[in-house]
């Protein structure tokens, strides 16, 4: 089985590179055969390989989505990640290459020592901006994914150390995309999920096995919600916040009168995310 998957991965790479330009269309331009579909950015670091395997195994037979994995890799060694994941999923697994067009039912894996972005439905590679110190390749991808896909962008943060993804996910959220973090208690390394949750911009916090089902339900719900010029309708909930604060002050021992409204809003959103509501 692993051998056949490996052959499938190599064949997919070959097919993508050899596809004629008349089929692929000009650089940066989507072909007429390409429909609009959700694009899922997955970020992971230490312990992320096992979490990613579980996520892929939990996916249904048909997703209608495209997936991009940013796993922190040793920049000095060739990656075997695509081959390791191919046997755990029905998706076509490819190492990302410059100019590849995103396709449904495909998983694109970041190459070692590069940054990866999305523009006009295609993947683009570039050298890391920081040659020394912390590199944040998932943040780099998410900013471009949010700008290119807007409400079709989905961010999933899995096991890992550090804070990569915590800046980029805010761009996804701002553009009406969906942000999901693995439950820190389940993660092999909880640094990345916890850092994401602390931003207050995470929509759902779930065990890996529950992420696909929740992701599809949220995507279907969004499809039924009209989006006007890609801008989130003005929230009305804040109009009731002073009344709620006053009720809590007079009825309980909790007084939030002097809290900043933005702080309270972020804490409410964080509690909602932790409760998956």
N, C-alpha and C positions, 0 to 999 in steps of 0.2 A: 504493500500500500504506500509506504513512504517513497519508494522509487517512482511509482506512477505519479505521485503528487509532485515530485521533483521534476519529472519530465514535463508535467503540466505547467509548472512555473517557468521552465526554460522556454517552452513553446509559446507561452503567453508573452514573454519578453521579446522573443524573436518576431512574433506576429505584430506586436505593437510597433517595433522599430522598422519593420519592412512594409507596413501598410502604406499604400500609395498616397501622395499628397492630395490627389483628387478626392480620396475618401476621407482623409483627415481634415481637409480644408486648410486655408492659410493659417500661419501661426497666430495664436491669440484669438481666433474666430471659431465659434462653435459651428459644427456642421448641422445641416438641416435635420439630420436623423437623430441628433442628440436632444432629448427632452430635458426639462428642468426636473431635478431630483435632489433630495437631501444629500449633503456631504458631511461625513462624520470624522472629526479630528480626534484621535485617541493619543493621549500623552501618558508616558510611563517612564519609570527609572528603575531603581532597585526593586526587585520582586515583581516587576511589571510583566515579564514573560509569562509567568504562571497565570497572572490575572488576565492577560490578553488571551491566552488559550481558553480560559473559562468563558470569557466574553464571546469569543468566536463560536465556541461549541453551543452556546445558548441562543445563537441567532437562528431564525427560522430558515426554511429552505429557500425562500425568496424574500429579499429585503427591499428591492427597488432603490437601494442606496449605494453610495460610493464611500469607501473608508480610507483614511490616511493615518498611518501609525508613526508617531515620533517617539522612539525609544532611545534613551541616552546610550550611546555606543562608544566604544574605544575608537577614536579617530585614526589610529595607526594600524588597525587590523581590518581585513575584509569581513563583511558581515555575513553570517549564515542565517540571519533572522527570517528571511522570506522562506527558506527551506524548512526551518523549524516549525513555522506556523502553517504551512501549506497542508500538512496532514491532519490539521484540526479544524478545517473549514471547507465548505463548498465554494467559497469565494476564490476567484483567480488571484493569486498572490504574486506581486511583482515588486522588485526594488525600483523606486522612483527614478526616472530619468528626465532630463531636460526636455520640455515640450510635450510630454505625455498628456493626452486628453483624458480627463476623468470619465470613467464609465461605471455603470451600475454593476453590482455584484463583483467588484474588484476591491482588493486591499493593496494599497501602495505603501511600501516601507521606506523610511528615510535612509539614504546611504550614509556610511560613516563620514565624519569630518565635513558635513555640509549643513546648510540651512535650506529649508524647503518652504516654498510659498505657492499660493494658488492665484492665478490671474486669468480672467476670461475662460474659465473652465479647464485650464491647463496647469500642469505642475512646472515649477521652475526651481532650479538649484543655484545656490550661491555659496561662496566661502563664508565661514562664521565671521561675524563682525568683531567679536572679541577673541583675540589670539591667546590671551591669558585670562585667568580668573574664570568666574562662572559664565557658562554659556546657557542661553535660554532658547533652544530651538523650538520648543512647543509654543512659547509666547509668540515667537516670530511667525510661525504658521498661523496661529489663531487670529492675529491681526489681519492678515491677508484673507483668510477664510471668511471672516466676518464682513470684510469689505466686498468681497467677490460674491458671496452666497447670501449674505444678509439673513433673512428669516429661515433659509434652508440650511444654515450652518448648525451643526450639533457638536458640542464639546464634551468629551468624556475623559475624566482624569482618574487614572488608576494608581496603583501602588508606586511609591517613589520617594526619594529624599529631596529636600530642597523646596523651592517655591515655583519652579517652572510651570507656567500655565496660569498663575494667579493674576497676571496683568492682562494677558491675552483674552482670558475668559470674559473680562469686563467688556471688551469690544464685541464679543459674540452676544452677550446679554443686551448691550445697547442697541444692537441691530436686530433684536427680536429673536435671536437664535436660542437654542436650548442648551443648558449647562447641567451636566450630571457628574457627581463625584462618587467614587467607590466609598463604601462605609469604612471609616478609619479603623474601626475595630476588626475588620476583616482583612485589611490590607497588610501585606508582609512588612511594608514600610509606610507609615502613615503621614510622612512629611508633606507630600504633594496634595493628598486629599484634604488634610486639615488646613493647610494654607489656603486652598481654594475655598473651603467652607467659611473661613474667617473673613473673606471678602464680602460676604452677604449677597453675592450675585449668583450663587448656585441654586438651581431650581429643584434638584432632587439629590438626595444622598441615599444610596442603595447598595446592597450586596451585588456583586458582579452578575450573578445568575439572573437577577431581577431587572437588570438594566435594559436589555433588549425589549422586553414586553412594555415597560414604562415608556421607553423611547418611542415606540410605535404608537402607543396610545396618545402621547403628547403631540406627536407629529400629526396624527389624524385630527386631533382637537384643533390644532393651529390651522389646518387646512379648511376648517369650517368657520374660522374667524376671519372676517374681512380685514385686509391690510391696506391702509390708505397711504400711498406714496412711501411705504416702508417706514412710517413713523408710528410709534406706539401711541394709541389714544391717550389723552390726558387722564391720569388717574384721579378718581374722585374720593378714594378712601381717606385721603389726608384731611378732607373737610370735616370728618367726624372725629379725628384724633383728639382735638382739644376737649370735646365732650366726654370721650372715653377716659382721658387723663383725669378730668375733674371727678368723674364717677369713681374711679379707683382711689383718688385722694380722699374723698369723703366717706367711702364705704370700706376701705381697707387701710392697711398701714403703709401702702406703697404710694409714694409721691414722685411723679415724673415731671412735675411742673417745670423744673429748670433744665431738663434734658433737651438737647437739640433735636429737632424733628427728624433730621436726617439720620441721627444715631438710632433713634427709636425705630424708624422705618427699616434700617439695615438689620437690626436685631430681630424684628418681626419676620423679615424675609428669611433670615438664617434659621429661626425656629421652624418656619414652614418647610424649609428645605430638609431639615433634619427629620421632620415628621412626614416627609414625602407628600405634602399637600400643597 
